[in-house]
Amino acid sequence: MSAQISFLVWLPPPPHCHDPAMPTTASLSFKLTIPLRHAVQKELPQRMRQRILESLGSVRERFKLIKALGRDLHPILRVLIPQTARLHLGADFKPDVDELDGLSEENQHGFLNISVTPLEASIVCHTSWAKEVFEPVINSLPAQKAKTVSVFTDSYMVLSVIGAGLDAATRVLELSSPLALAGIPIFFITTYYSDFILAPIRERRNVIAALCEKGFEMSENQSNSVTSPTYSRKNSESYHSASPPSTPPPSTDNELQLRTFDLLQKRNVSPYVDEDIELVQCSGREISQLADAYGHRSSISRHTVTDNRQSWIENVDTKLYASLISVLVSQPRFISITLAHEDPPSLLMDKNLLGLFSDSLVGDMDNILIPIFLDLLNLPSEVTGIVCGVSGRLVDEMKMTATSELSYLSTARAGVVILPEEQSTRALGILKPLLQKDE
């Protein structure tokens, strides 16, 4: 079983024009169990080490990545609110036949990410939504504007990282390191509940081999085993990259870090912090909590649907979605919205946006995080080792402990390292000299 995802990305126009971009993604149906580092293993009971990584479902779809669609929010809002799709499918629409793919029985997205940063806006969504919603918009663009649009051709699978017992920094490294050493490019998305890795579907066998070699266990549909945790080195080495890199992948983490910073330096990538942006990470409420939170939940008890699927609006917090629309319309400096199967909406956003959400969010609103931006526009999308190389160097140099908070957000053409304020100052002091060119 394989699920295909293409990555739809949308880069912004000039600085201070924050146009939402659009990447797309599909999900792979398997669950992995992570091998913790020895120091961490000793501290955790066995049951805490069993289910740390799982997939997003068994969707066999693709997603596309698009660069720079302008300031039209219309296609983004259509994807954010999937029930509107029916209005565009014509009079001959047949429920359960003409529905766009990538939705659960409750009409919720299996996976959707909308990220807006000072560098770009990008969206990860199901391929059918890319085709039916975004492609018509792209095709209607004037010729000059169309030149600013780029579409990623790769299809991706999505892995969901469940962080039981692992600190944030360890999660990033445990997953990105074996894939980087195998020469597999990835995108990494941090959320309130978990982290998500996007890897090219063409590298599926190599992804499985690389992770199994490190002790991961995988099972399809979160139950049926597809590979053994004792996957041998001999077997894993029998896999070959679908598109071999021009140079062999690094053999050690140290070599990986050296190559990463050498590449970033050559491409004039300079890390920076926007002093006006402070982030908070929070979540929407569980649907089951809404009646207690708001005093009533009449919409949940009314089922006036006309087909076998439950209506989208019956299964969401409409107050939260009204706030999300308000935020997107306001052209925010920074927000990353992630919708994943069975998880409440997860938000990483500018703390100044909190006032738009009233009491529809939960989480530690006082825990301020600082983003360190890496503009990767001059790097090809298939470049490997950025997530692991940058994060690994910071963990080593800062001697991070199990309580350290380091997370990472990949967008179409950028990377964002996210740390608490004090640690971000130290991290910037480490990264800048490494990427500064010699006079």
C-alpha positions in Angstrom: 0.0 0.0 0.0 1.3 3.4 -0.8 -0.1 6.9 -0.7 1.1 9.6 -2.9 1.5 13.2 -2.2 2.6 16.0 -4.3 3.8 19.1 -2.5 2.1 22.3 -3.5 4.0 25.4 -2.6 3.4 29.0 -3.0 6.1 31.6 -2.6 5.2 35.2 -1.8 5.7 38.3 -3.8 8.0 41.1 -2.6 8.7 41.7 1.1 5.7 42.7 3.2 3.3 41.2 0.7 2.2 38.1 2.5 0.3 36.1 -0.1 -0.8 32.7 1.0 1.0 29.9 -0.9 -0.1 26.5 -1.6 1.6 23.1 -1.2 -0.1 19.8 -1.3 0.5 16.4 0.2 -0.8 12.9 0.6 -0.4 10.4 3.3 1.2 7.0 3.7 -0.6 4.4 5.7 1.9 2.9 8.1 3.0 3.3 11.7 6.5 3.3 12.9 8.0 2.8 16.3 11.1 4.9 17.0 14.3 3.6 18.5 15.2 6.1 21.3 18.7 7.1 22.0 20.2 4.8 24.7 20.2 7.6 27.3 16.5 8.2 26.8 15.6 4.5 26.7 16.9 4.0 30.2 14.6 6.6 31.5 11.3 5.4 29.9 9.2 2.4 30.6 8.9 -0.1 27.8 5.4 0.9 26.9 6.5 4.5 26.3 8.8 3.3 23.5 6.3 1.4 21.5 4.2 3.8 19.5 5.9 7.1 18.7 5.4 7.3 14.9 2.4 6.6 12.9 0.9 7.5 9.5 -2.1 9.6 8.6 -4.3 7.0 7.0 -4.5 5.0 3.8 -5.2 7.8 1.3 -3.7 7.0 -2.2 -3.5 10.5 -3.5 -1.1 13.2 -4.7 -0.5 16.8 -3.8 1.1 19.7 -5.7 3.4 22.5 -4.6 2.8 26.0 -6.1 4.8 29.2 -5.9 3.3 32.7 -5.7 -0.4 32.8 -6.6 -1.0 36.4 -5.7 -3.3 37.8 -3.0 -6.4 35.8 -3.8 -7.5 34.0 -0.7 -10.5 32.3 -2.5 -8.8 29.0 -3.2 -7.3 28.7 0.2 -10.6 29.3 2.0 -12.3 26.7 -0.3 -9.8 24.2 0.9 -9.9 25.3 4.5 -13.7 24.9 4.4 -14.2 21.7 2.3 -18.0 21.7 2.3 -17.9 24.6 -0.2 -16.5 22.2 -2.9 -20.0 20.8 -3.5 -21.1 24.2 -4.7 -18.6 23.9 -7.6 -19.2 20.4 -8.7 -22.3 21.1 -10.8 -25.9 20.1 -10.9 -25.0 16.5 -11.6 -23.2 16.1 -8.3 -23.6 12.7 -6.8 -22.7 12.2 -3.1 -19.9 9.7 -2.4 -19.2 9.6 -6.1 -18.2 13.1 -7.0 -16.7 14.0 -3.6 -13.2 15.3 -3.7 -10.7 12.8 -2.3 -8.6 13.2 0.8 -11.5 13.6 3.3 -12.6 11.4 6.2 -16.2 10.2 6.7 -16.7 13.4 8.7 -15.5 15.4 5.7 -12.4 16.4 7.5 -9.0 16.7 5.7 -6.7 13.7 6.3 -3.9 16.3 6.2 -3.8 20.0 5.4 -1.1 22.6 6.3 -1.4 26.3 5.5 1.7 28.3 6.5 2.3 32.0 6.1 5.6 33.5 7.0 7.5 36.7 6.1 9.4 34.7 3.4 6.5 32.9 1.8 3.1 31.3 2.0 2.7 27.6 1.3 0.0 25.0 1.5 0.1 21.2 1.7 -3.1 19.6 0.6 -4.6 16.6 -1.2 -3.9 16.2 -4.9 -7.6 16.3 -5.8 -7.9 19.7 -4.1 -4.8 20.9 -5.9 -6.3 19.9 -9.2 -9.9 21.0 -8.7 -9.3 24.2 -6.7 -5.8 25.5 -7.3 -5.1 24.6 -10.9 -8.0 26.5 -12.4 -6.8 29.6 -10.5 -3.2 29.1 -11.8 -4.4 28.6 -15.4 -6.3 31.8 -15.3 -3.4 33.9 -14.2 -2.0 36.6 -16.7 1.1 35.4 -18.5 3.4 37.8 -16.5 2.0 36.7 -13.2 2.1 33.0 -14.2 5.9 33.3 -14.4 6.0 33.7 -10.7 4.2 30.4 -10.1 6.2 27.2 -9.6 4.8 23.7 -9.0 6.7 20.9 -7.3 6.5 17.8 -9.4 7.4 15.3 -6.6 4.7 13.3 -4.8 5.1 12.8 -1.1 4.1 10.5 1.7 3.4 11.9 5.2 4.6 10.5 8.5 3.1 11.6 11.8 5.6 11.6 14.7 4.0 10.9 18.0 6.3 12.3 20.7 5.7 10.0 23.6 8.7 10.3 25.9 10.8 12.3 23.4 11.8 15.9 23.7 11.3 18.1 20.7 14.9 18.2 19.7 15.3 14.4 19.9 12.2 13.9 17.7 13.7 16.1 15.0 17.0 14.3 15.0 15.9 10.7 15.5 13.7 11.0 12.3 15.7 13.3 10.1 19.1 11.8 10.6 18.6 8.3 9.1 16.8 9.8 6.1 19.4 12.5 5.5 22.2 9.9 5.7 20.3 7.9 3.1 20.1 10.9 0.8 16.4 11.4 1.1 15.0 15.0 1.0 12.3 15.8 3.5 10.1 18.5 4.7 9.4 18.8 8.5 6.3 20.4 10.0 5.9 21.0 13.8 2.4 21.0 15.3 1.0 21.2 18.8 0.3 17.4 19.0 3.0 15.9 16.8 5.5 16.5 14.0 5.0 15.5 10.4 7.7 14.4 7.9 7.1 14.6 4.1 9.3 12.4 2.0 9.1 11.7 -1.8 6.9 8.7 -2.5 9.4 7.6 -5.1 11.8 7.0 -2.1 9.2 4.9 -0.2 11.3 1.8 -0.1 14.4 3.7 0.9 12.5 5.5 3.6 11.4 2.2 5.1 14.8 0.7 4.8 16.6 3.7 6.4 14.2 3.8 9.3 14.1 0.0 9.8 17.9 -0.1 9.9 17.7 2.2 12.9 15.2 0.0 14.7 11.9 1.5 13.6 8.9 -0.8 13.3 6.2 -0.1 10.7 2.7 -1.5 10.3 0.1 -0.6 7.7 -3.2 0.8 8.9 -1.7 1.1 12.3 -2.0 -2.7 12.9 -0.7 -4.9 10.2 3.1 -5.3 10.2 4.9 -4.6 7.0 8.5 -4.8 8.2 10.3 -6.2 11.2 12.1 -4.0 13.8 15.1 -6.3 13.3 15.4 -5.2 9.7 19.1 -6.0 8.8 21.7 -3.8 7.4 22.3 -6.2 4.6 18.6 -5.9 3.5 18.5 -2.2 3.8 21.6 -1.7 1.7 19.9 -3.5 -1.2 17.7 -0.5 -1.8 18.9 2.2 -4.1 17.7 5.7 -4.5 15.1 6.3 -7.2 17.1 9.2 -8.4 20.7 8.9 -7.2 22.3 12.1 -5.9 25.2 13.6 -7.9 27.4 12.9 -4.9 27.2 10.0 -2.4 25.3 10.8 0.8 27.3 11.5 3.9 28.3 8.6 6.0 28.2 10.3 9.4 26.3 13.0 11.2 29.5 15.1 11.4 30.0 14.9 7.7 26.3 15.7 7.1 26.6 18.9 9.2 29.8 19.9 7.4 28.2 19.5 4.0 25.0 21.2 5.0 26.7 24.4 6.3 29.1 24.4 3.3 26.1 24.3 0.9 24.2 27.0 2.9 27.2 29.2 2.9 27.8 28.8 -0.9 24.2 29.7 -1.6 24.4 32.8 0.7 21.8 31.6 3.2 22.0 33.8 6.3 19.9 33.0 9.3 17.9 35.9 10.8 15.3 36.8 13.4 12.4 39.2 12.9 12.3 41.1 16.2 8.6 41.9 15.7 7.6 38.2 15.6 7.0 36.2 18.7 5.2 32.9 18.4 2.9 30.7 20.5 1.9 27.1 19.9 -1.7 26.1 20.7 -4.6 24.0 19.6 -8.3 24.1 19.0 -10.5 22.2 21.3 -11.5 18.6 21.0 -15.0 18.4 19.6 -16.1 16.5 22.7 -15.0 19.5 24.9 -17.0 22.1 23.0 -20.3 21.7 25.0 -18.4 22.3 28.2 -16.3 25.1 26.9 -19.1 27.1 25.3 -22.1 26.0 27.4 -23.9 24.5 24.4 -23.2 22.7 21.2 -26.5 22.6 19.3 -24.9 22.0 15.9 -23.5 18.6 17.0 -27.0 17.3 17.9 -28.5 18.4 14.6 -27.8 15.9 11.8 -29.6 17.3 8.7 -27.3 15.7 6.2 -28.6 14.3 2.9 -26.1 11.6 2.3 -24.0 9.0 4.1 -21.2 11.3 5.0 -21.6 13.6 8.1 -21.7 17.3 7.3 -18.4 19.1 7.8 -19.9 21.8 9.9 -21.4 19.2 12.3 -17.8 18.2 13.3 -15.9 21.4 13.7 -15.6 24.3 16.0 -17.3 27.0 13.9 -16.1 29.7 16.3 -12.5 28.7 15.7 -12.9 28.5 11.9 -14.4 32.0 11.8 -11.3 33.2 13.6 -9.0 31.4 11.2 -10.7 33.1 8.3 -10.3 36.5 10.0 -6.6 35.8 10.5 -6.0 34.8 6.9 -7.9 37.9 5.6 -5.7 40.1 7.8 -2.6 38.9 6.0 -0.7 37.8 9.1 3.1 37.9 9.5 3.2 34.3 10.7 0.8 31.5 11.1 1.0 27.8 10.5 -2.3 25.9 10.5 -2.3 22.1 10.5 -5.3 19.9 10.2 -4.7 16.2 10.7 -6.9 13.1 11.0 -8.3 12.7 14.5 -6.4 15.7 15.9 -7.9 19.1 16.8 -6.5 21.9 14.6 -3.0 22.9 15.6 -1.7 26.5 15.3 1.8 28.0 15.5 1.3 31.7 15.2 2.2 35.3 16.0 1.1 35.9 19.6 -0.5 39.2 18.4 -3.2 37.1 16.7 -4.4 35.5 20.0 -7.0 38.2 20.5 -8.9 37.1 17.4 -9.6 33.6 18.8 -11.3 34.5 22.1 -11.7 31.2 24.2 -11.5 28.8 21.2 -7.8 27.9 21.8 -6.0 25.8 24.5 -2.4 25.6 25.3 0.4 27.6 27.1 -0.1 31.1 25.7 2.7 32.5 27.8 5.4 30.2 26.4 6.9 32.5 23.8 8.9 31.0 20.9 11.2 32.8 18.5 11.6 31.7 14.8 15.0 31.8 13.1 14.4 32.0 9.4 16.5 30.4 6.6 15.7 31.5 3.1 16.3 28.5 0.9 15.0 30.0 -2.3 18.4 29.4 -4.0 18.4 25.7 -3.1 16.7 22.9 -5.2 13.8 21.2 -3.5 15.6 17.8 -3.6 18.4 19.0 -1.4 19.0 16.8 1.6 20.2 17.2 5.2 19.1 20.7 5.9 16.7 19.8 8.8 19.1 17.4 10.4 22.3 19.3 9.7 21.0 22.6 11.2 19.2 21.0 14.1 22.0 18.6 14.9 24.6 21.3 15.0 22.4 23.4 17.4 21.8 20.4 19.7 25.5 19.6 19.8 26.8 23.1 20.3 24.1 24.1 22.8 24.4 20.8 24.7 20.6 20.6 24.8 19.0 18.5 27.5 15.9 16.4 27.4 13.8 19.4 28.4 15.0 21.6 25.5 12.4 22.9 23.0 13.7 22.8 19.5 11.3 22.4 16.6 11.4 23.0 12.9 8.9 24.1 10.2 9.6 23.5 6.5 7.8 25.6 3.9 8.1 25.5 0.1 11.4 27.4 -0.1 12.3 28.2 3.5 13.2 26.6 6.8 12.3 27.9 10.3 14.1 26.8 13.5 11.8 27.5 16.5 13.2 28.0 20.0 12.4 29.7 23.3 13.7 33.3 23.4 16.9 32.7 25.4 17.8 29.6 23.4 17.1 31.4 20.1 19.7 34.1 20.9 22.3 31.4 21.5 21.3 29.5 18.4 21.6 32.6 16.2 25.1 33.2 17.7 26.1 29.7 16.6 24.6 29.7 13.1 25.7 33.2 11.9 29.5 32.6 12.2 29.1 29.2 10.5 27.3 30.8 7.5 29.4 33.9 7.2 31.6 34.0 4.2 35.3 34.6 4.8 36.5 38.0 3.6 
